[in-house]
Amino acid sequence: MAIILRLDRVMADRKMSLNELSERVGVANVNLSKLKNGHVSAIRFSTLEAICEALHCQPGDILEYQKDPE
């Protein structure tokens, strides 16, 4: 199983740059870049909440569960 991060897609839909999201959320650009590219193993709920508020979306718009093929 895997959790797929769709932050890049939501940002593109909202036409928001990584720098703009970083400023709105208050998280370092480098950390958001890692999140956007799927190079993280965890995310704080407070960060997820701030991202959802800035992008006007739901957590399910950013996170997707994908079952491993059997």
CORTAMO-V628330 format. One record per residue. N is the residue number from 1. PHI is phi in whole degrees, 0 to 359 (999 if undefined). Layout:
((N;PHI) (N;PHI))
This chain:
((1;999) (2;208) (3;259) (4;261) (5;267) (6;246) (7;301) (8;299) (9;293) (10;293) (11;298) (12;296) (13;299) (14;269) (15;54) (16;245) (17;279) (18;297) (19;296) (20;295) (21;297) (22;302) (23;295) (24;291) (25;272) (26;80) (27;241) (28;304) (29;306) (30;298) (31;292) (32;293) (33;298) (34;297) (35;295) (36;300) (37;267) (38;76) (39;261) (40;229) (41;248) (42;204) (43;216) (44;286) (45;299) (46;296) (47;290) (48;300) (49;297) (50;294) (51;296) (52;298) (53;294) (54;294) (55;264) (56;52) (57;219) (58;255) (59;306) (60;293) (61;285) (62;260) (63;250) (64;226) (65;270) (66;230) (67;285) (68;295) (69;294) (70;265))
